[in-house]
Amino acid sequence: EQAGSLSLNSGKRPQNTILSSVTIAHTLKEDEKHFEMQRLLEETAGKARRVLGPDHQETKVCMEQLKAAKICRAQLLPENERVKATKVDVLRPTKDGTKYIVCVSHYCEARQKKVFKVTPSKLAFYMGTRVVCTGLM
């Protein structure tokens, strides 16, 4: 709650407030408060763009942290126990909602996307990952 009271307009150096918010966001992530972290980064990024402009270094830092916070990561479960699980970025559900479109994380980061579809039962989502539930009613 304290993070929400930070104001970019109250100090002489709004950059310090932005960096403080990013630091608080890291603390929230460590405490597994992922939704609060993302909300704080979204609010701070918007204020940073308005007050400092989109090209300011602190705005860019905040935007990068927000982008990283929005990545949904999961482990692609192996077919057998001798194979290690693979880290994947979950891009989106398919149109019919029966599968997820995923990309192997290290390929996504290298921008050499290797994209494929998997059923939800083949994924182990990390703590704090937002998921879509279908067929509950």
C-alpha positions as CSV (number, residue, x, y, z in Angstrom):
1,E,0.0,0.0,0.0
2,Q,2.9,2.3,0.7
3,A,4.0,2.0,-2.9
4,G,0.7,3.4,-4.2
5,S,1.3,6.7,-2.3
6,L,4.5,7.6,-4.1
7,S,4.1,10.7,-6.2
8,L,6.2,11.8,-9.1
9,N,5.1,15.4,-8.6
10,S,6.1,15.8,-5.0
11,G,9.9,15.6,-5.3
12,K,12.5,17.6,-7.1
13,R,13.9,14.5,-8.7
14,P,11.0,12.3,-10.1
15,Q,13.7,9.9,-11.3
16,N,14.4,8.9,-7.7
17,T,10.7,8.1,-7.2
18,I,10.6,6.0,-10.3
19,L,13.7,4.0,-9.3
20,S,12.3,3.6,-5.8
21,S,9.1,2.2,-7.3
22,V,11.1,-0.3,-9.4
23,T,13.0,-1.3,-6.3
24,I,9.7,-1.8,-4.4
25,A,8.4,-3.9,-7.4
26,H,11.4,-6.2,-7.1
27,T,10.6,-6.6,-3.4
28,L,7.0,-7.5,-4.2
29,K,8.2,-10.1,-6.7
30,E,10.5,-11.7,-4.1
31,D,7.5,-11.8,-1.8
32,E,5.5,-13.6,-4.6
33,K,3.1,-10.6,-4.9
34,H,3.2,-10.7,-8.7
35,F,-0.1,-8.9,-9.3
36,E,0.8,-6.0,-7.0
37,M,4.2,-5.8,-8.7
38,Q,2.7,-5.6,-12.1
39,R,0.1,-3.0,-11.0
40,L,2.8,-0.8,-9.4
41,L,5.0,-1.0,-12.6
42,E,2.1,-0.1,-14.8
43,E,1.2,2.9,-12.7
44,T,4.8,4.0,-12.5
45,A,5.5,3.6,-16.2
46,G,2.5,5.7,-17.1
47,K,3.6,8.5,-14.8
48,A,7.2,8.3,-16.0
49,R,6.1,8.7,-19.6
50,R,4.0,11.7,-18.7
51,V,6.5,13.4,-16.4
52,L,9.8,12.5,-18.0
53,G,8.9,11.5,-21.5
54,P,9.2,8.1,-23.3
55,D,12.9,8.5,-24.1
56,H,14.1,9.3,-20.6
57,Q,16.4,6.6,-19.2
58,E,14.4,6.0,-16.0
59,T,11.2,5.7,-18.2
60,K,13.0,3.0,-20.3
61,V,14.1,1.1,-17.2
62,C,10.6,1.1,-15.8
63,M,9.1,0.0,-19.2
64,E,11.7,-2.9,-19.5
65,Q,10.8,-4.1,-16.0
66,L,7.1,-3.9,-16.8
67,K,7.7,-5.9,-20.1
68,A,9.6,-8.5,-18.1
69,A,6.8,-8.7,-15.5
70,K,4.2,-9.4,-18.2
71,I,6.0,-12.5,-19.6
72,C,4.1,-15.6,-18.6
73,R,6.6,-18.4,-18.0
74,A,6.0,-22.1,-17.5
75,Q,7.9,-25.4,-17.5
76,L,7.1,-27.7,-20.4
77,L,6.8,-31.1,-18.8
78,P,8.9,-33.8,-20.4
79,E,7.4,-36.9,-21.9
80,N,9.6,-39.1,-19.8
81,E,11.6,-38.7,-16.5
82,R,15.0,-38.8,-18.2
83,V,14.4,-35.5,-20.1
84,K,14.7,-32.2,-18.3
85,A,11.7,-29.8,-18.3
86,T,12.1,-26.9,-20.7
87,K,11.4,-23.3,-19.8
88,V,8.8,-21.7,-22.1
89,D,7.2,-18.4,-22.6
90,V,3.4,-18.7,-22.8
91,L,2.4,-16.4,-25.6
92,R,-1.4,-16.8,-25.6
93,P,-4.2,-19.4,-25.6
94,T,-5.4,-20.7,-29.0
95,K,-8.7,-19.3,-30.3
96,D,-10.7,-22.3,-29.0
97,G,-8.9,-22.2,-25.7
98,T,-7.9,-25.8,-25.7
99,K,-4.1,-25.2,-26.0
100,Y,-1.5,-22.6,-25.4
101,I,0.9,-21.2,-28.0
102,V,4.4,-21.3,-26.4
103,C,7.9,-20.4,-27.3
104,V,11.1,-22.0,-25.8
105,S,12.4,-19.2,-23.6
106,H,15.9,-18.9,-24.8
107,Y,14.7,-18.8,-28.4
108,C,12.2,-16.0,-27.6
109,E,15.0,-14.0,-25.9
110,A,17.2,-14.5,-29.0
111,R,14.3,-13.5,-31.2
112,Q,14.5,-16.8,-33.1
113,K,11.0,-17.9,-32.1
114,K,10.3,-21.6,-32.1
115,V,6.6,-21.5,-31.5
116,F,4.3,-24.5,-31.0
117,K,1.0,-25.5,-29.3
118,V,0.7,-27.6,-26.2
119,T,-2.2,-28.7,-24.0
120,P,-2.4,-27.2,-20.5
121,S,-1.7,-30.5,-18.9
122,K,1.9,-30.4,-20.4
123,L,2.6,-27.1,-18.6
124,A,3.6,-26.3,-15.0
125,F,3.0,-22.6,-14.5
126,Y,5.2,-20.5,-12.3
127,M,3.8,-18.9,-9.2
128,G,2.0,-15.7,-10.1
129,T,1.3,-16.6,-13.7
130,R,-2.1,-15.5,-14.8
131,V,-4.1,-18.4,-16.4
132,V,-7.4,-18.7,-18.2
133,C,-9.9,-21.2,-16.9
134,T,-12.5,-22.5,-19.3
135,G,-15.3,-25.0,-19.0
136,L,-16.1,-24.4,-15.4
137,M,-19.8,-24.0,-15.8
